[in-house]
Amino acid sequence: MSAGLDERILAALERRQPRAAFVAEVAAALRPPPPPGQIEDALRDLGEQGRVVIADHAAPDVHLESSDLRIVACVPDENAESERLAREAAEELWNTWLRAFLSTHRCQ
């Protein structure tokens, strides 16, 4: 896997506050965009290295079941506290997004 892509993903996350984003947001931030499949490979590698955590969530609505609702968060240091903070950042982003979604969504 390209170390350059790993670093571009981490840089995209580090520019955010909190340092978490939906996987689709990370992909959209990468310029030039990598070939298909490379983002998944890079995220898997980063996760195995303990540099990111990826939180998967169930779709809150049947119309979103095919959507990628995974959130990736940067783990700045390799220790349990940093991983806990990254997981909290991912959950904070999810909860903020979910509240906004549920407050405006009306199923047809």
Secondary structure, 3 states (H helix, E strand, C coil): CCHHHHHHHHHHHHCCCCCEEEHHHHHHHCCCCCCCCHHHHHHHHHHHCCCEEEECCCCCCHHHCCCCCCEEEECCCCCHHHHHHHHHHHHHHHHHHHHHHHHHCCCC
